[in-house]
């Protein structure tokens, strides 16, 4: 099982403009799904799965929108835990003109919270991040990106663990006007 990643250490990527949003969102989904802490993203188009596993994994997926990737990768990881999902670096040239997530990115975060409600561990830590994402609006996300803690923006995507150093409560406090 392989997952192409523009954020893998051996990838080539020019997506500087969206890096803070990427760091923040990857940090948050890793807090809900610690079994995916070994990967850096789920949304790059390249995915290669064991054909024998695909039908039952796709059948178990509920998400059909822009956030389907996280649920698909999560369920594939659980279906094949002995091999797991591995990522490989790819060459990625960022283009806002070609991006499919320009509008209402907060909807993707709310969808991730719903995925957690269906498949998450039910831990207090994960629940707190699902609650934060369930209430996320574009305005709150913009505010959070402007105030994103240095402990998130100064780390490599691979270094995020769960539980991480910043709680959902702390991030939620950064979403509101001063």
Backbone torsions as a table, in degrees:
resi	resn	phi	psi	omega
1	UNK	NA	123.1	-177.9
2	UNK	-128.8	147.6	-178.6
3	UNK	-134.3	116.3	177.7
4	UNK	-67.9	139.5	-177.5
5	UNK	-138.8	125.9	173.5
6	UNK	-76.7	-9.8	-177.9
7	UNK	-106.0	-1.9	176.7
8	UNK	-63.3	151.1	-176.2
9	UNK	-60.3	-25.9	179.8
10	UNK	-98.7	9.8	178.5
11	UNK	-80.7	160.8	173.7
12	UNK	-117.3	118.0	-172.8
13	UNK	-144.6	141.0	177.6
14	UNK	-115.4	25.4	-174.7
15	UNK	-85.0	47.5	-177.6
16	UNK	-61.5	-37.7	-174.9
17	UNK	-61.6	-27.0	-177.8
18	UNK	-109.8	13.6	-173.6
19	UNK	-63.8	-44.5	-178.4
20	UNK	-62.5	-44.4	178.1
21	UNK	-60.1	-42.3	179.1
22	UNK	-63.2	-45.5	179.6
23	UNK	-60.9	-44.9	-178.1
24	UNK	-64.2	-48.2	-176.1
25	UNK	-70.8	-38.3	176.4
26	UNK	-62.4	-44.0	177.6
27	UNK	-55.4	-45.4	-175.6
28	UNK	-68.8	-42.6	-179.7
29	UNK	-71.2	-27.3	176.0
30	UNK	-68.2	-25.9	177.5
31	UNK	-71.1	-27.9	178.3
32	UNK	-88.1	-30.4	-175.0
33	UNK	-127.4	73.6	-176.1
34	UNK	-60.3	-22.9	178.8
35	UNK	-69.2	-8.5	176.7
36	UNK	-105.9	12.2	-178.5
37	UNK	-64.5	-15.8	-179.8
38	UNK	-83.2	-3.3	176.3
39	UNK	-116.9	165.0	-175.4
40	UNK	-111.2	-13.1	177.7
41	UNK	-167.0	163.8	178.7
42	UNK	-123.6	-10.6	-167.8
43	UNK	-97.2	-3.1	175.6
44	UNK	-68.5	144.2	-171.0
45	UNK	-63.5	-30.0	-175.0
46	UNK	-75.4	119.5	175.1
47	UNK	-143.3	137.1	176.9
48	UNK	-130.3	119.2	-176.5
49	UNK	-121.6	158.6	172.9
50	UNK	-66.8	117.6	-175.3
51	UNK	-56.7	-31.2	-179.3
52	UNK	-68.8	-25.7	-177.7
53	UNK	-88.8	-23.7	-171.0
54	UNK	-58.9	-48.3	-175.3
55	UNK	-57.1	-46.3	-178.3
56	UNK	-71.9	-31.0	177.2
57	UNK	-69.5	-47.0	179.4
58	UNK	-62.1	-39.0	178.1
59	UNK	-60.0	-35.3	-178.6
60	UNK	-80.6	-12.0	-179.5
61	UNK	-77.9	135.2	176.6
62	UNK	-102.7	-30.4	-173.9
63	UNK	-76.5	128.8	-180.0
64	UNK	-119.8	1.0	-178.0
65	UNK	-96.7	-157.5	-176.8
66	UNK	-61.4	-18.5	-176.0
67	UNK	-101.1	15.2	-177.8
68	UNK	-60.7	-28.5	-173.9
69	UNK	-57.7	-44.3	-177.0
70	UNK	-61.8	-46.0	179.3
71	UNK	-64.2	-42.4	179.6
72	UNK	-60.7	-48.4	-179.2
73	UNK	-66.7	-41.3	178.2
74	UNK	-58.8	-48.8	-178.0
75	UNK	-69.8	-33.0	176.3
76	UNK	-67.1	-40.3	176.9
77	UNK	-59.7	-42.6	-179.2
78	UNK	-71.8	-32.3	-179.6
79	UNK	-71.8	-32.4	-176.1
80	UNK	-125.0	57.1	-174.2
81	UNK	-64.6	-27.0	-178.9
82	UNK	-69.9	-35.0	176.8
83	UNK	-96.8	-39.3	179.2
84	UNK	66.8	173.0	175.9
85	UNK	-88.0	130.3	177.5
86	UNK	-118.5	146.6	178.0
87	UNK	-108.1	151.7	176.6
88	UNK	-128.5	141.9	179.2
89	UNK	-70.1	144.8	177.0
90	UNK	-130.0	169.1	172.0
91	UNK	-90.1	128.2	-175.7
92	UNK	-133.6	122.5	174.7
93	UNK	-109.1	116.0	-175.7
94	UNK	-74.8	139.4	177.6
95	UNK	-144.5	112.5	176.7
96	UNK	-63.7	-30.9	178.9
97	UNK	-64.7	-31.0	-179.3
98	UNK	-97.2	-5.5	-176.7
99	UNK	-68.1	138.2	177.9
100	UNK	-98.5	5.1	-177.2
101	UNK	-120.6	27.2	-178.4
102	UNK	-65.7	-39.2	-176.0
103	UNK	-102.5	149.8	173.7
104	UNK	42.3	52.8	177.6
105	UNK	-61.9	-26.5	179.5
106	UNK	-63.2	-24.6	177.1
107	UNK	-64.5	-37.5	176.9
108	UNK	-61.1	-42.1	179.5
109	UNK	-64.3	-41.2	177.7
110	UNK	-64.7	-36.7	176.8
111	UNK	-65.8	-37.9	176.6
112	UNK	-62.2	-38.3	177.0
113	UNK	-62.4	-41.1	177.8
114	UNK	-64.9	-38.5	176.0
115	UNK	-61.5	-41.7	177.3
116	UNK	-60.9	-42.4	-179.6
117	UNK	-61.5	-32.5	179.0
118	UNK	-81.6	-38.1	-168.1
119	UNK	-127.1	-2.6	-174.4
120	UNK	-74.1	172.6	-175.7
121	UNK	-76.2	-19.9	-176.6
122	UNK	78.0	17.9	178.1
123	UNK	-75.7	154.8	178.1
124	UNK	-59.8	-39.7	179.6
125	UNK	-63.6	-50.6	178.8
126	UNK	-62.9	-42.1	178.0
127	UNK	-57.5	-40.7	-177.9
128	UNK	-64.8	-35.8	177.4
129	UNK	-74.2	-36.6	175.6
130	UNK	-63.2	-39.7	177.1
131	UNK	-62.0	-44.5	179.1
132	UNK	-59.9	-48.4	-178.0
133	UNK	-69.4	-31.9	179.0
134	UNK	-61.1	-28.3	-176.8
135	UNK	-103.1	12.0	-173.9
136	UNK	-79.5	131.7	172.9
137	UNK	-114.6	168.1	176.7
138	UNK	-61.4	-39.0	180.0
139	UNK	-64.0	-42.6	178.2
140	UNK	-66.0	-40.7	179.3
141	UNK	-64.3	-42.5	177.4
142	UNK	-59.8	-43.8	179.5
143	UNK	-63.8	-42.8	-179.6
144	UNK	-65.0	-39.2	178.9
145	UNK	-65.6	-37.0	178.6
146	UNK	-68.3	-27.0	-176.6
147	UNK	-112.7	17.8	-175.2
148	UNK	-55.9	126.7	-178.1
149	UNK	-59.3	143.0	179.2
150	UNK	-58.0	-31.7	179.0
151	UNK	-63.7	-20.7	175.5
152	UNK	-92.2	-50.0	-173.9
153	UNK	-72.8	-18.8	-178.0
154	UNK	-91.4	-1.7	-177.8
155	UNK	-106.8	155.6	173.1
156	UNK	-72.7	146.2	179.9
157	UNK	-54.0	-34.3	-179.1
158	UNK	-71.0	-19.1	-175.9
159	UNK	-83.2	-7.8	-179.6
160	UNK	-72.7	128.7	178.3
161	UNK	-121.4	170.6	176.6
162	UNK	-130.7	125.5	1.1
163	UNK	-75.5	145.6	-179.3
164	UNK	-93.6	-179.3	-175.4
165	UNK	-77.2	-14.6	-178.0
166	UNK	-116.5	126.3	-178.5
167	UNK	-83.9	163.1	175.0
168	UNK	-62.1	-36.3	178.4
169	UNK	-61.6	-43.2	177.6
170	UNK	-63.5	-43.9	178.7
171	UNK	-65.1	-40.2	177.5
172	UNK	-59.5	-37.7	177.9
173	UNK	-65.5	-26.3	178.8
174	UNK	-81.4	-11.4	-178.6
175	UNK	-80.4	-14.7	-174.7
176	UNK	-100.9	153.3	179.3
177	UNK	-62.1	150.1	-176.4
178	UNK	-63.2	NA	NA
